[in-house]
Amino acid sequence: MAVTYLSLITYHLPLLLGWFLDLLIGDPAWLPHPVVGFGKMIAWGERHLNKGHYRQLKGALMAVTYIIGVFVAVWLLRSQLSMMHDALSIVFDTLLIFYCLAGTTLIREVRQVFLAVDRSLDEGRKQVARIVGRDTSELSAQEVRTAALETLAENLSDGVIAPLFWLAILGVPGMLAYKMVNTLDSMIGYKTDRYRDFGCWAAHIDDLANYIPARLTALLMILPSLIPPHSSLHTPHSSLHTPLSSLLTFVRQNGRNHASPNSGYPEAALAGILDCRFGGPHYYFGQLFDKPYIGTNDRPLTTADMQKAVRVNRTAEVLMVVAVCCLEVLRNLC
């Protein structure tokens, strides 16, 4: 039983501390971040390999090598630290879990987008360009707000739920390996002339890694619909009072209205909750991508909608952390 309690402490303490650190400080610009290192590795590999013949093969080999390499490196380092002292392992795990979670930083960025676009359209375009890949120079104020909320929903999955999912499945090494998968996709997983061949395997791997987490994210987002209408969380234009079955139907019908096989599900969940419309055509790297719409109510989005979306994100985070902790308790009881 002592071993079981020690295992639970070793597992739960880093998770809770890492999550609380993200809640408190997010990702300070002054703090070195492993994802920045991942980005430099990917940029170096793309610069040297994305040319000549066999680009698809070279891109696949680079992606697989980087992902496995991160997993093995973290696993070996954790093994060495745990042999030295359990406290070192706990500190190491706490820092890596903190680095892998990006909920607070994204929320701050989205809030800044809404504040900026309220001041001027040009400021809003510049601010939203920090968190989206699409061209923002011609976006309207409504499109700026829509882009910010789409990113908030999508990155709840990529930046919080999926890392926690892989933590539960493969531990801290799996969590870091997932971040490499996600970074690869965000840098080279585009269907443009430059990346179509070289980045296609990175995109496929990311699709597989996010298949379950994206759908789980949508479910966690709409669970607050079970809250009674008289709750303080009920606000105008909110679907928090909509029956869970109706939101599930909305997500099922609209989740596939996206170029990505996964991103549409959390976006559909938020669109259903806010009773708004996401998606539509956008320019990426100078090329027009005609994305389908998610939802039909093209109503103006407001700061109140952003605040509701933030509450939805935070609730989903809490539910996921609790679920991961409960799963580890069940493992130790079995």
GINORDA-V818389 format. One record per backbone hydrogen bond with DSSP energy under -1.0 kcal/mol. CO is the residue of the C=O (numbers start at 1). NH is the residue of the N-H. Records with the same first field share a line. If there is no record, write none. Layout:
# GINORDA-V818389
CO: NH, NH
This chain:
# GINORDA-V818389
1: 5
2: 6
3: 7
4: 8
5: 9
6: 10
7: 11
8: 12
9: 13
11: 15
12: 16
13: 17
14: 18
15: 19
16: 20
17: 21
18: 22
19: 23
20: 24
21: 25
22: 26
28: 31
33: 37
34: 38
35: 39
36: 40
37: 41
38: 42
39: 43
40: 44
41: 45
42: 46
43: 47
44: 48
45: 49
46: 50
49: 51
54: 58
55: 59
56: 60
57: 61
58: 62
59: 63
60: 64
61: 65
62: 66
63: 67
64: 68
65: 69
66: 70
67: 71
68: 72
69: 73
70: 74
71: 75
72: 76
73: 77
74: 78
75: 79
76: 80
77: 81
78: 82
79: 83
80: 84
81: 85
85: 89
86: 90
87: 91
88: 92
89: 93
90: 94
91: 95
92: 96
93: 97
94: 98
95: 99
96: 100
102: 106
103: 107
104: 108
105: 109
106: 110
107: 111
108: 112
109: 113
110: 114
111: 115
112: 116
113: 117
114: 118
115: 119
116: 120
120: 124
121: 125
122: 126
123: 127
124: 128
125: 129
127: 130
128: 131
136: 139
140: 144
141: 145
142: 146
143: 147
144: 148
145: 149
146: 150
147: 151
148: 152
149: 153
150: 154
151: 155
153: 157
154: 158
155: 159
156: 160, 161
157: 162
159: 102
160: 164
161: 165
162: 166
163: 167
164: 168
165: 169
166: 170
167: 171
170: 174
171: 175
172: 176
173: 177
174: 178
175: 179
176: 180
177: 181
178: 182
179: 183
180: 184
181: 185
182: 186
183: 187
184: 188
185: 189
192: 196
195: 199
199: 203
200: 204
201: 205
202: 206
203: 207
204: 208
205: 209
206: 210
210: 214
211: 215
212: 216
213: 217
214: 218
215: 219
216: 220
217: 221
218: 222
219: 223
222: 225
223: 226
224: 227
228: 231
231: 234
235: 238
239: 242
243: 247
244: 248
245: 249
246: 250
247: 251
248: 252
249: 253
250: 254
251: 255
254: 257
256: 258
262: 265
263: 267
264: 268
265: 269
266: 270
267: 271
268: 272
269: 273
270: 274
271: 275, 276
273: 239
278: 294
282: 289
283: 135
284: 287
287: 284
289: 282, 291
292: 280
294: 278
296: 298
297: 299
302: 306
303: 307
304: 308
305: 309
306: 310
307: 311
308: 312
309: 313
310: 314
311: 315
312: 316
313: 317
314: 318
315: 319
316: 320
317: 321
318: 322
319: 323
320: 324
321: 325
322: 326
323: 327
324: 328
325: 329
326: 330
327: 331
328: 332
329: 333
330: 334
